[in-house]
Amino acid sequence: MKEKYEKIKQLSLEGRCKTEICRSLNMDIRAYDKLIAMTPEEREKLFQTKK
């Protein structure tokens, strides 16, 4: 999940839209929205529990 988040940040910086990012990562838009809406602390906790 952490790798996907890093890829999302990279693609966003390249100017890609949400739909393009989700397609390229084979990710549901709702999952994308949830991940982006999280605070850094919530994301870190999520990444730690998924390892």
mmCIF entry with sequence, helices, sheets and N, C-alpha, C, O atoms, coordinates in Angstrom:
data_MODEL
# 
_entry.id   MODEL 
# 
_entity.id                         1 
_entity.type                       polymer 
_entity.pdbx_number_of_molecules   1 
# 
_entity_poly.entity_id                      1 
_entity_poly.type                           'polypeptide(L)' 
_entity_poly.nstd_linkage                   no 
_entity_poly.nstd_monomer                   no 
_entity_poly.pdbx_seq_one_letter_code       MKEKYEKIKQLSLEGRCKTEICRSLNMDIRAYDKLIAMTPEEREKLFQTKK 
_entity_poly.pdbx_seq_one_letter_code_can   MKEKYEKIKQLSLEGRCKTEICRSLNMDIRAYDKLIAMTPEEREKLFQTKK 
_entity_poly.pdbx_strand_id                 A 
# 
loop_
_entity_poly_seq.entity_id 
_entity_poly_seq.num 
_entity_poly_seq.mon_id 
_entity_poly_seq.hetero 
1 1  MET n 
1 2  LYS n 
1 3  GLU n 
1 4  LYS n 
1 5  TYR n 
1 6  GLU n 
1 7  LYS n 
1 8  ILE n 
1 9  LYS n 
1 10 GLN n 
1 11 LEU n 
1 12 SER n 
1 13 LEU n 
1 14 GLU n 
1 15 GLY n 
1 16 ARG n 
1 17 CYS n 
1 18 LYS n 
1 19 THR n 
1 20 GLU n 
1 21 ILE n 
1 22 CYS n 
1 23 ARG n 
1 24 SER n 
1 25 LEU n 
1 26 ASN n 
1 27 MET n 
1 28 ASP n 
1 29 ILE n 
1 30 ARG n 
1 31 ALA n 
1 32 TYR n 
1 33 ASP n 
1 34 LYS n 
1 35 LEU n 
1 36 ILE n 
1 37 ALA n 
1 38 MET n 
1 39 THR n 
1 40 PRO n 
1 41 GLU n 
1 42 GLU n 
1 43 ARG n 
1 44 GLU n 
1 45 LYS n 
1 46 LEU n 
1 47 PHE n 
1 48 GLN n 
1 49 THR n 
1 50 LYS n 
1 51 LYS n 
# 
_struct_asym.id          A 
_struct_asym.entity_id   1 
# 
loop_
_struct_conf.conf_type_id 
_struct_conf.id 
_struct_conf.pdbx_PDB_helix_id 
_struct_conf.beg_label_comp_id 
_struct_conf.beg_label_asym_id 
_struct_conf.beg_label_seq_id 
_struct_conf.pdbx_beg_PDB_ins_code 
_struct_conf.end_label_comp_id 
_struct_conf.end_label_asym_id 
_struct_conf.end_label_seq_id 
_struct_conf.pdbx_end_PDB_ins_code 
_struct_conf.beg_auth_comp_id 
_struct_conf.beg_auth_asym_id 
_struct_conf.beg_auth_seq_id 
_struct_conf.end_auth_comp_id 
_struct_conf.end_auth_asym_id 
_struct_conf.end_auth_seq_id 
_struct_conf.pdbx_PDB_helix_class 
_struct_conf.details 
_struct_conf.pdbx_PDB_helix_length 
HELX_P HELX_P1 AA1 LYS A 2  ? LEU A 13 ? LYS A 2  LEU A 13 1 ? 12 
HELX_P HELX_P2 AA2 LYS A 18 ? LEU A 25 ? LYS A 18 LEU A 25 1 ? 8  
HELX_P HELX_P3 AA3 ILE A 29 ? ALA A 37 ? ILE A 29 ALA A 37 1 ? 9  
HELX_P HELX_P4 AA4 PRO A 40 ? LYS A 50 ? PRO A 40 LYS A 50 1 ? 11 
# 
_struct_conf_type.id          HELX_P 
_struct_conf_type.criteria    ? 
_struct_conf_type.reference   ? 
# 
loop_
_atom_site.group_PDB 
_atom_site.id 
_atom_site.type_symbol 
_atom_site.label_atom_id 
_atom_site.label_alt_id 
_atom_site.label_comp_id 
_atom_site.label_asym_id 
_atom_site.label_entity_id 
_atom_site.label_seq_id 
_atom_site.pdbx_PDB_ins_code 
_atom_site.Cartn_x 
_atom_site.Cartn_y 
_atom_site.Cartn_z 
_atom_site.occupancy 
_atom_site.B_iso_or_equiv 
_atom_site.pdbx_formal_charge 
_atom_site.auth_seq_id 
_atom_site.auth_comp_id 
_atom_site.auth_asym_id 
_atom_site.auth_atom_id 
_atom_site.pdbx_PDB_model_num 
ATOM 1   N N  . MET A 1 1  ? 0.824   -1.193 0.000   1.00 0.00 ? 1  MET A N  1 
ATOM 2   C CA . MET A 1 1  ? 0.000   0.000  0.000   1.00 0.00 ? 1  MET A CA 1 
ATOM 3   C C  . MET A 1 1  ? 0.868   1.257  0.000   1.00 0.00 ? 1  MET A C  1 
ATOM 4   O O  . MET A 1 1  ? 0.543   2.254  -0.645  1.00 0.00 ? 1  MET A O  1 
ATOM 5   N N  . LYS A 1 2  ? 1.971   1.190  0.732   1.00 0.00 ? 2  LYS A N  1 
ATOM 6   C CA . LYS A 1 2  ? 2.863   2.349  0.780   1.00 0.00 ? 2  LYS A CA 1 
ATOM 7   C C  . LYS A 1 2  ? 3.428   2.647  -0.615  1.00 0.00 ? 2  LYS A C  1 
ATOM 8   O O  . LYS A 1 2  ? 3.576   3.805  -1.004  1.00 0.00 ? 2  LYS A O  1 
ATOM 9   N N  . GLU A 1 3  ? 3.739   1.582  -1.352  1.00 0.00 ? 3  GLU A N  1 
ATOM 10  C CA . GLU A 1 3  ? 4.274   1.765  -2.705  1.00 0.00 ? 3  GLU A CA 1 
ATOM 11  C C  . GLU A 1 3  ? 3.240   2.448  -3.598  1.00 0.00 ? 3  GLU A C  1 
ATOM 12  O O  . GLU A 1 3  ? 3.574   3.319  -4.401  1.00 0.00 ? 3  GLU A O  1 
ATOM 13  N N  . LYS A 1 4  ? 1.977   2.039  -3.447  1.00 0.00 ? 4  LYS A N  1 
ATOM 14  C CA . LYS A 1 4  ? 0.913   2.667  -4.245  1.00 0.00 ? 4  LYS A CA 1 
ATOM 15  C C  . LYS A 1 4  ? 0.792   4.146  -3.898  1.00 0.00 ? 4  LYS A C  1 
ATOM 16  O O  . LYS A 1 4  ? 0.630   4.984  -4.785  1.00 0.00 ? 4  LYS A O  1 
ATOM 17  N N  . TYR A 1 5  ? 0.871   4.465  -2.609  1.00 0.00 ? 5  TYR A N  1 
ATOM 18  C CA . TYR A 1 5  ? 0.761   5.864  -2.206  1.00 0.00 ? 5  TYR A CA 1 
ATOM 19  C C  . TYR A 1 5  ? 1.914   6.681  -2.792  1.00 0.00 ? 5  TYR A C  1 
ATOM 20  O O  . TYR A 1 5  ? 1.707   7.794  -3.275  1.00 0.00 ? 5  TYR A O  1 
ATOM 21  N N  . GLU A 1 6  ? 3.110   6.134  -2.750  1.00 0.00 ? 6  GLU A N  1 
ATOM 22  C CA . GLU A 1 6  ? 4.267   6.831  -3.324  1.00 0.00 ? 6  GLU A CA 1 
ATOM 23  C C  . GLU A 1 6  ? 4.065   7.048  -4.821  1.00 0.00 ? 6  GLU A C  1 
ATOM 24  O O  . GLU A 1 6  ? 4.404   8.108  -5.347  1.00 0.00 ? 6  GLU A O  1 
ATOM 25  N N  . LYS A 1 7  ? 3.518   6.053  -5.506  1.00 0.00 ? 7  LYS A N  1 
ATOM 26  C CA . LYS A 1 7  ? 3.264   6.156  -6.944  1.00 0.00 ? 7  LYS A CA 1 
ATOM 27  C C  . LYS A 1 7  ? 2.189   7.212  -7.213  1.00 0.00 ? 7  LYS A C  1 
ATOM 28  O O  . LYS A 1 7  ? 2.282   7.970  -8.179  1.00 0.00 ? 7  LYS A O  1 
ATOM 29  N N  . ILE A 1 8  ? 1.157   7.256  -6.341  1.00 0.00 ? 8  ILE A N  1 
ATOM 30  C CA . ILE A 1 8  ? 0.111   8.274  -6.484  1.00 0.00 ? 8  ILE A CA 1 
ATOM 31  C C  . ILE A 1 8  ? 0.718   9.667  -6.391  1.00 0.00 ? 8  ILE A C  1 
ATOM 32  O O  . ILE A 1 8  ? 0.412   10.538 -7.206  1.00 0.00 ? 8  ILE A O  1 
ATOM 33  N N  . LYS A 1 9  ? 1.580   9.879  -5.396  1.00 0.00 ? 9  LYS A N  1 
ATOM 34  C CA . LYS A 1 9  ? 2.217   11.193 -5.228  1.00 0.00 ? 9  LYS A CA 1 
ATOM 35  C C  . LYS A 1 9  ? 3.030   11.547 -6.468  1.00 0.00 ? 9  LYS A C  1 
ATOM 36  O O  . LYS A 1 9  ? 2.974   12.676 -6.955  1.00 0.00 ? 9  LYS A O  1 
ATOM 37  N N  . GLN A 1 10 ? 3.785   10.574 -6.974  1.00 0.00 ? 10 GLN A N  1 
ATOM 38  C CA . GLN A 1 10 ? 4.625   10.818 -8.150  1.00 0.00 ? 10 GLN A CA 1 
ATOM 39  C C  . GLN A 1 10 ? 3.776   11.176 -9.369  1.00 0.00 ? 10 GLN A C  1 
ATOM 40  O O  . GLN A 1 10 ? 4.071   12.142 -10.072 1.00 0.00 ? 10 GLN A O  1 
ATOM 41  N N  . LEU A 1 11 ? 2.728   10.401 -9.615  1.00 0.00 ? 11 LEU A N  1 
ATOM 42  C CA . LEU A 1 11 ? 1.874   10.662 -10.779 1.00 0.00 ? 11 LEU A CA 1 
ATOM 43  C C  . LEU A 1 11 ? 1.131   11.979 -10.640 1.00 0.00 ? 11 LEU A C  1 
ATOM 44  O O  . LEU A 1 11 ? 0.902   12.665 -11.637 1.00 0.00 ? 11 LEU A O  1 
ATOM 45  N N  . SER A 1 12 ? 0.748   12.348 -9.419  1.00 0.00 ? 12 SER A N  1 
ATOM 46  C CA . SER A 1 12 ? 0.079   13.627 -9.187  1.00 0.00 ? 12 SER A CA 1 
ATOM 47  C C  . SER A 1 12 ? 1.006   14.785 -9.525  1.00 0.00 ? 12 SER A C  1 
ATOM 48  O O  . SER A 1 12 ? 0.591   15.772 -10.133 1.00 0.00 ? 12 SER A O  1 
ATOM 49  N N  . LEU A 1 13 ? 2.259   14.653 -9.126  1.00 0.00 ? 13 LEU A N  1 
ATOM 50  C CA . LEU A 1 13 ? 3.242   15.704 -9.421  1.00 0.00 ? 13 LEU A CA 1 
ATOM 51  C C  . LEU A 1 13 ? 3.478   15.836 -10.925 1.00 0.00 ? 13 LEU A C  1 
ATOM 52  O O  . LEU A 1 13 ? 3.827   16.909 -11.417 1.00 0.00 ? 13 LEU A O  1 
ATOM 53  N N  . GLU A 1 14 ? 3.281   14.731 -11.648 1.00 0.00 ? 14 GLU A N  1 
ATOM 54  C CA . GLU A 1 14 ? 3.430   14.768 -13.102 1.00 0.00 ? 14 GLU A CA 1 
ATOM 55  C C  . GLU A 1 14 ? 2.211   15.375 -13.784 1.00 0.00 ? 14 GLU A C  1 
ATOM 56  O O  . GLU A 1 14 ? 2.197   15.553 -15.002 1.00 0.00 ? 14 GLU A O  1 
ATOM 57  N N  . GLY A 1 15 ? 1.182   15.694 -12.987 1.00 0.00 ? 15 GLY A N  1 
ATOM 58  C CA . GLY A 1 15 ? 0.001   16.340 -13.537 1.00 0.00 ? 15 GLY A CA 1 
ATOM 59  C C  . GLY A 1 15 ? -1.086  15.381 -13.978 1.00 0.00 ? 15 GLY A C  1 
ATOM 60  O O  . GLY A 1 15 ? -2.006  15.775 -14.694 1.00 0.00 ? 15 GLY A O  1 
ATOM 61  N N  . ARG A 1 16 ? -0.996  14.136 -13.563 1.00 0.00 ? 16 ARG A N  1 
ATOM 62  C CA . ARG A 1 16 ? -2.014  13.154 -13.942 1.00 0.00 ? 16 ARG A CA 1 
ATOM 63  C C  . ARG A 1 16 ? -3.284  13.380 -13.129 1.00 0.00 ? 16 ARG A C  1 
ATOM 64  O O  . ARG A 1 16 ? -3.222  13.792 -11.971 1.00 0.00 ? 16 ARG A O  1 
ATOM 65  N N  . CYS A 1 17 ? -4.436  13.108 -13.741 1.00 0.00 ? 17 CYS A N  1 
ATOM 66  C CA . CYS A 1 17 ? -5.705  13.243 -13.019 1.00 0.00 ? 17 CYS A CA 1 
ATOM 67  C C  . CYS A 1 17 ? -5.994  11.972 -12.228 1.00 0.00 ? 17 CYS A C  1 
ATOM 68  O O  . CYS A 1 17 ? -5.363  10.935 -12.435 1.00 0.00 ? 17 CYS A O  1 
ATOM 69  N N  . LYS A 1 18 ? -6.955  12.074 -11.323 1.00 0.00 ? 18 LYS A N  1 
ATOM 70  C CA . LYS A 1 18 ? -7.301  10.957 -10.436 1.00 0.00 ? 18 LYS A CA 1 
ATOM 71  C C  . LYS A 1 18 ? -7.672  9.704  -11.234 1.00 0.00 ? 18 LYS A C  1 
ATOM 72  O O  . LYS A 1 18 ? -7.250  8.601  -10.885 1.00 0.00 ? 18 LYS A O  1 
ATOM 73  N N  . THR A 1 19 ? -8.453  9.867  -12.293 1.00 0.00 ? 19 THR A N  1 
ATOM 74  C CA . THR A 1 19 ? -8.888  8.722  -13.093 1.00 0.00 ? 19 THR A CA 1 
ATOM 75  C C  . THR A 1 19 ? -7.695  8.022  -13.744 1.00 0.00 ? 19 THR A C  1 
ATOM 76  O O  . THR A 1 19 ? -7.612  6.794  -13.739 1.00 0.00 ? 19 THR A O  1 
ATOM 77  N N  . GLU A 1 20 ? -6.783  8.799  -14.296 1.00 0.00 ? 20 GLU A N  1 
ATOM 78  C CA . GLU A 1 20 ? -5.580  8.222  -14.917 1.00 0.00 ? 20 GLU A CA 1 
ATOM 79  C C  . GLU A 1 20 ? -4.750  7.454  -13.896 1.00 0.00 ? 20 GLU A C  1 
ATOM 80  O O  . GLU A 1 20 ? -4.278  6.350  -14.170 1.00 0.00 ? 20 GLU A O  1 
ATOM 81  N N  . ILE A 1 21 ? -4.577  8.041  -12.727 1.00 0.00 ? 21 ILE A N  1 
ATOM 82  C CA . ILE A 1 21 ? -3.779  7.412  -11.673 1.00 0.00 ? 21 ILE A CA 1 
ATOM 83  C C  . ILE A 1 21 ? -4.408  6.087  -11.260 1.00 0.00 ? 21 ILE A C  1 
ATOM 84  O O  . ILE A 1 21 ? -3.716  5.075  -11.144 1.00 0.00 ? 21 ILE A O  1 
ATOM 85  N N  . CYS A 1 22 ? -5.710  6.096  -11.041 1.00 0.00 ? 22 CYS A N  1 
ATOM 86  C CA . CYS A 1 22 ? -6.399  4.872  -10.617 1.00 0.00 ? 22 CYS A CA 1 
ATOM 87  C C  . CYS A 1 22 ? -6.306  3.783  -11.680 1.00 0.00 ? 22 CYS A C  1 
ATOM 88  O O  . CYS A 1 22 ? -6.116  2.611  -11.353 1.00 0.00 ? 22 CYS A O  1 
ATOM 89  N N  . ARG A 1 23 ? -6.436  4.159  -12.934 1.00 0.00 ? 23 ARG A N  1 
ATOM 90  C CA . ARG A 1 23 ? -6.314  3.173  -14.015 1.00 0.00 ? 23 ARG A CA 1 
ATOM 91  C C  . ARG A 1 23 ? -4.914  2.588  -14.066 1.00 0.00 ? 23 ARG A C  1 
ATOM 92  O O  . ARG A 1 23 ? -4.748  1.373  -14.183 1.00 0.00 ? 23 ARG A O  1 
ATOM 93  N N  . SER A 1 24 ? -3.918  3.437  -13.979 1.00 0.00 ? 24 SER A N  1 
ATOM 94  C CA . SER A 1 24 ? -2.541  2.951  -14.104 1.00 0.00 ? 24 SER A CA 1 
ATOM 95  C C  . SER A 1 24 ? -2.130  2.078  -12.925 1.00 0.00 ? 24 SER A C  1 
ATOM 96  O O  . SER A 1 24 ? -1.280  1.200  -13.074 1.00 0.00 ? 24 SER A O  1 
ATOM 97  N N  . LEU A 1 25 ? -2.727  2.309  -11.748 1.00 0.00 ? 25 LEU A N  1 
ATOM 98  C CA . LEU A 1 25 ? -2.388  1.515  -10.564 1.00 0.00 ? 25 LEU A CA 1 
ATOM 99  C C  . LEU A 1 25 ? -3.404  0.400  -10.297 1.00 0.00 ? 25 LEU A C  1 
ATOM 100 O O  . LEU A 1 25 ? -3.297  -0.335 -9.316  1.00 0.00 ? 25 LEU A O  1 
ATOM 101 N N  . ASN A 1 26 ? -4.396  0.292  -11.198 1.00 0.00 ? 26 ASN A N  1 
ATOM 102 C CA . ASN A 1 26 ? -5.457  -0.701 -11.023 1.00 0.00 ? 26 ASN A CA 1 
ATOM 103 C C  . ASN A 1 26 ? -6.085  -0.558 -9.636  1.00 0.00 ? 26 ASN A C  1 
ATOM 104 O O  . ASN A 1 26 ? -6.209  -1.523 -8.882  1.00 0.00 ? 26 ASN A O  1 
ATOM 105 N N  . MET A 1 27 ? -6.471  0.670  -9.331  1.00 0.00 ? 27 MET A N  1 
ATOM 106 C CA . MET A 1 27 ? -6.973  1.007  -7.996  1.00 0.00 ? 27 MET A CA 1 
ATOM 107 C C  . MET A 1 27 ? -8.373  1.605  -8.104  1.00 0.00 ? 27 MET A C  1 
ATOM 108 O O  . MET A 1 27 ? -8.653  2.376  -9.022  1.00 0.00 ? 27 MET A O  1 
ATOM 109 N N  . ASP A 1 28 ? -9.240  1.253  -7.179  1.00 0.00 ? 28 ASP A N  1 
ATOM 110 C CA . ASP A 1 28 ? -10.589 1.796  -7.133  1.00 0.00 ? 28 ASP A CA 1 
ATOM 111 C C  . ASP A 1 28 ? -10.522 3.272  -6.713  1.00 0.00 ? 28 ASP A C  1 
ATOM 112 O O  . ASP A 1 28 ? -9.726  3.648  -5.852  1.00 0.00 ? 28 ASP A O  1 
ATOM 113 N N  . ILE A 1 29 ? -11.363 4.088  -7.330  1.00 0.00 ? 29 ILE A N  1 
ATOM 114 C CA . ILE A 1 29 ? -11.356 5.523  -7.020  1.00 0.00 ? 29 ILE A CA 1 
ATOM 115 C C  . ILE A 1 29 ? -11.698 5.767  -5.551  1.00 0.00 ? 29 ILE A C  1 
ATOM 116 O O  . ILE A 1 29 ? -11.159 6.688  -4.936  1.00 0.00 ? 29 ILE A O  1 
ATOM 117 N N  . ARG A 1 30 ? -12.589 4.950  -4.985  1.00 0.00 ? 30 ARG A N  1 
ATOM 118 C CA . ARG A 1 30 ? -12.947 5.116  -3.561  1.00 0.00 ? 30 ARG A CA 1 
ATOM 119 C C  . ARG A 1 30 ? -11.745 4.838  -2.666  1.00 0.00 ? 30 ARG A C  1 
ATOM 120 O O  . ARG A 1 30 ? -11.549 5.521  -1.661  1.00 0.00 ? 30 ARG A O  1 
ATOM 121 N N  . ALA A 1 31 ? -10.936 3.836  -3.025  1.00 0.00 ? 31 ALA A N  1 
ATOM 122 C CA . ALA A 1 31 ? -9.728  3.536  -2.246  1.00 0.00 ? 31 ALA A CA 1 
ATOM 123 C C  . ALA A 1 31 ? -8.734  4.694  -2.363  1.00 0.00 ? 31 ALA A C  1 
ATOM 124 O O  . ALA A 1 31 ? -8.077  5.065  -1.390  1.00 0.00 ? 31 ALA A O  1 
ATOM 125 N N  . TYR A 1 32 ? -8.636  5.252  -3.563  1.00 0.00 ? 32 TYR A N  1 
ATOM 126 C CA . TYR A 1 32 ? -7.764  6.410  -3.793  1.00 0.00 ? 32 TYR A CA 1 
ATOM 127 C C  . TYR A 1 32 ? -8.203  7.573  -2.908  1.00 0.00 ? 32 TYR A C  1 
ATOM 128 O O  . TYR A 1 32 ? -7.386  8.182  -2.217  1.00 0.00 ? 32 TYR A O  1 
ATOM 129 N N  . ASP A 1 33 ? -9.507  7.875  -2.934  1.00 0.00 ? 33 ASP A N  1 
ATOM 130 C CA . ASP A 1 33 ? -10.031 8.991  -2.136  1.00 0.00 ? 33 ASP A CA 1 
ATOM 131 C C  . ASP A 1 33 ? -9.763  8.776  -0.650  1.00 0.00 ? 33 ASP A C  1 
ATOM 132 O O  . ASP A 1 33 ? -9.380  9.710  0.055   1.00 0.00 ? 33 ASP A O  1 
ATOM 133 N N  . LYS A 1 34 ? -9.963  7.560  -0.178  1.00 0.00 ? 34 LYS A N  1 
ATOM 134 C CA . LYS A 1 34 ? -9.747  7.255  1.238   1.00 0.00 ? 34 LYS A CA 1 
ATOM 135 C C  . LYS A 1 34 ? -8.276  7.451  1.609   1.00 0.00 ? 34 LYS A C  1 
ATOM 136 O O  . LYS A 1 34 ? -7.964  8.037  2.645   1.00 0.00 ? 34 LYS A O  1 
ATOM 137 N N  . LEU A 1 35 ? -7.387  6.961  0.766   1.00 0.00 ? 35 LEU A N  1 
ATOM 138 C CA . LEU A 1 35 ? -5.952  7.077  1.038   1.00 0.00 ? 35 LEU A CA 1 
ATOM 139 C C  . LEU A 1 35 ? -5.502  8.532  1.042   1.00 0.00 ? 35 LEU A C  1 
ATOM 140 O O  . LEU A 1 35 ? -4.712  8.936  1.896   1.00 0.00 ? 35 LEU A O  1 
ATOM 141 N N  . ILE A 1 36 ? -5.996  9.313  0.102   1.00 0.00 ? 36 ILE A N  1 
ATOM 142 C CA . ILE A 1 36 ? -5.616  10.723 0.006   1.00 0.00 ? 36 ILE A CA 1 
ATOM 143 C C  . ILE A 1 36 ? -6.187  11.529 1.180   1.00 0.00 ? 36 ILE A C  1 
ATOM 144 O O  . ILE A 1 36 ? -5.554  12.473 1.651   1.00 0.00 ? 36 ILE A O  1 
ATOM 145 N N  . ALA A 1 37 ? -7.386  11.155 1.651   1.00 0.00 ? 37 ALA A N  1 
ATOM 146 C CA . ALA A 1 37 ? -8.037  11.902 2.732   1.00 0.00 ? 37 ALA A CA 1 
ATOM 147 C C  . ALA A 1 37 ? -7.419  11.635 4.099   1.00 0.00 ? 37 ALA A C  1 
ATOM 148 O O  . ALA A 1 37 ? -7.654  12.393 5.041   1.00 0.00 ? 37 ALA A O  1 
ATOM 149 N N  . MET A 1 38 ? -6.637  10.577 4.220   1.00 0.00 ? 38 MET A N  1 
ATOM 150 C CA . MET A 1 38 ? -6.037  10.230 5.513   1.00 0.00 ? 38 MET A CA 1 
ATOM 151 C C  . MET A 1 38 ? -4.977  11.244 5.923   1.00 0.00 ? 38 MET A C  1 
ATOM 152 O O  . MET A 1 38 ? -4.329  11.868 5.082   1.00 0.00 ? 38 MET A O  1 
ATOM 153 N N  . THR A 1 39 ? -4.818  11.392 7.222   1.00 0.00 ? 39 THR A N  1 
ATOM 154 C CA . THR A 1 39 ? -3.726  12.222 7.728   1.00 0.00 ? 39 THR A CA 1 
ATOM 155 C C  . THR A 1 39 ? -2.427  11.421 7.587   1.00 0.00 ? 39 THR A C  1 
ATOM 156 O O  . THR A 1 39 ? -2.478  10.199 7.440   1.00 0.00 ? 39 THR A O  1 
ATOM 157 N N  . PRO A 1 40 ? -1.279  12.076 7.627   1.00 0.00 ? 40 PRO A N  1 
ATOM 158 C CA . PRO A 1 40 ? -0.013  11.331 7.548   1.00 0.00 ? 40 PRO A CA 1 
ATOM 159 C C  . PRO A 1 40 ? 0.104   10.266 8.642   1.00 0.00 ? 40 PRO A C  1 
ATOM 160 O O  . PRO A 1 40 ? 0.652   9.188  8.409   1.00 0.00 ? 40 PRO A O  1 
ATOM 161 N N  . GLU A 1 41 ? -0.412  10.570 9.831   1.00 0.00 ? 41 GLU A N  1 
ATOM 162 C CA . GLU A 1 41 ? -0.345  9.599  10.927  1.00 0.00 ? 41 GLU A CA 1 
ATOM 163 C C  . GLU A 1 41 ? -1.199  8.368  10.635  1.00 0.00 ? 41 GLU A C  1 
ATOM 164 O O  . GLU A 1 41 ? -0.785  7.240  10.905  1.00 0.00 ? 41 GLU A O  1 
ATOM 165 N N  . GLU A 1 42 ? -2.389  8.589  10.085  1.00 0.00 ? 42 GLU A N  1 
ATOM 166 C CA . GLU A 1 42 ? -3.269  7.466  9.736   1.00 0.00 ? 42 GLU A CA 1 
ATOM 167 C C  . GLU A 1 42 ? -2.646  6.598  8.647   1.00 0.00 ? 42 GLU A C  1 
ATOM 168 O O  . GLU A 1 42 ? -2.713  5.370  8.700   1.00 0.00 ? 42 GLU A O  1 
ATOM 169 N N  . ARG A 1 43 ? -2.036  7.261  7.654   1.00 0.00 ? 43 ARG A N  1 
ATOM 170 C CA . ARG A 1 43 ? -1.384  6.512  6.574   1.00 0.00 ? 43 ARG A CA 1 
ATOM 171 C C  . ARG A 1 43 ? -0.237  5.674  7.122   1.00 0.00 ? 43 ARG A C  1 
ATOM 172 O O  . ARG A 1 43 ? -0.085  4.510  6.752   1.00 0.00 ? 43 ARG A O  1 
ATOM 173 N N  . GLU A 1 44 ? 0.561   6.253  7.993   1.00 0.00 ? 44 GLU A N  1 
ATOM 174 C CA . GLU A 1 44 ? 1.702   5.528  8.558   1.00 0.00 ? 44 GLU A CA 1 
ATOM 175 C C  . GLU A 1 44 ? 1.230   4.298  9.334   1.00 0.00 ? 44 GLU A C  1 
ATOM 176 O O  . GLU A 1 44 ? 1.828   3.226  9.246   1.00 0.00 ? 44 GLU A O  1 
ATOM 177 N N  . LYS A 1 45 ? 0.155   4.471  10.091  1.00 0.00 ? 45 LYS A N  1 
ATOM 178 C CA . LYS A 1 45 ? -0.405  3.344  10.839  1.00 0.00 ? 45 LYS A CA 1 
ATOM 179 C C  . LYS A 1 45 ? -0.908  2.254  9.882   1.00 0.00 ? 45 LYS A C  1 
ATOM 180 O O  . LYS A 1 45 ? -0.696  1.064  10.120  1.00 0.00 ? 45 LYS A O  1 
ATOM 181 N N  . LEU A 1 46 ? -1.571  2.668  8.807   1.00 0.00 ? 46 LEU A N  1 
ATOM 182 C CA . LEU A 1 46 ? -2.058  1.733  7.805   1.00 0.00 ? 46 LEU A CA 1 
ATOM 183 C C  . LEU A 1 46 ? -0.898  0.970  7.162   1.00 0.00 ? 46 LEU A C  1 
ATOM 184 O O  . LEU A 1 46 ? -0.966  -0.246 6.986   1.00 0.00 ? 46 LEU A O  1 
ATOM 185 N N  . PHE A 1 47 ? 0.153   1.688  6.818   1.00 0.00 ? 47 PHE A N  1 
ATOM 186 C CA . PHE A 1 47 ? 1.307   1.059  6.167   1.00 0.00 ? 47 PHE A CA 1 
ATOM 187 C C  . PHE A 1 47 ? 1.974   0.052  7.110   1.00 0.00 ? 47 PHE A C  1 
ATOM 188 O O  . PHE A 1 47 ? 2.434   -1.004 6.674   1.00 0.00 ? 47 PHE A O  1 
ATOM 189 N N  . GLN A 1 48 ? 2.021   0.382  8.385   1.00 0.00 ? 48 GLN A N  1 
ATOM 190 C CA . GLN A 1 48 ? 2.665   -0.517 9.349   1.00 0.00 ? 48 GLN A CA 1 
ATOM 191 C C  . GLN A 1 48 ? 1.850   -1.787 9.550   1.00 0.00 ? 48 GLN A C  1 
ATOM 192 O O  . GLN A 1 48 ? 2.421   -2.867 9.700   1.00 0.00 ? 48 GLN A O  1 
ATOM 193 N N  . THR A 1 49 ? 0.527   -1.676 9.555   1.00 0.00 ? 49 THR A N  1 
ATOM 194 C CA . THR A 1 49 ? -0.300  -2.860 9.789   1.00 0.00 ? 49 THR A CA 1 
ATOM 195 C C  . THR A 1 49 ? -0.379  -3.764 8.566   1.00 0.00 ? 49 THR A C  1 
ATOM 196 O O  . THR A 1 49 ? -0.699  -4.945 8.699   1.00 0.00 ? 49 THR A O  1 
ATOM 197 N N  . LYS A 1 50 ? -0.097  -3.242 7.389   1.00 0.00 ? 50 LYS A N  1 
ATOM 198 C CA . LYS A 1 50 ? -0.174  -4.029 6.161   1.00 0.00 ? 50 LYS A CA 1 
ATOM 199 C C  . LYS A 1 50 ? 1.094   -4.811 5.876   1.00 0.00 ? 50 LYS A C  1 
ATOM 200 O O  . LYS A 1 50 ? 1.102   -5.665 4.989   1.00 0.00 ? 50 LYS A O  1 
ATOM 201 N N  . LYS A 1 51 ? 2.170   -4.537 6.613   1.00 0.00 ? 51 LYS A N  1 
ATOM 202 C CA . LYS A 1 51 ? 3.446   -5.210 6.343   1.00 0.00 ? 51 LYS A CA 1 
ATOM 203 C C  . LYS A 1 51 ? 3.454   -6.603 6.758   1.00 0.00 ? 51 LYS A C  1 
ATOM 204 O O  . LYS A 1 51 ? 4.461   -7.291 6.592   1.00 0.00 ? 51 LYS A O  1 
# 
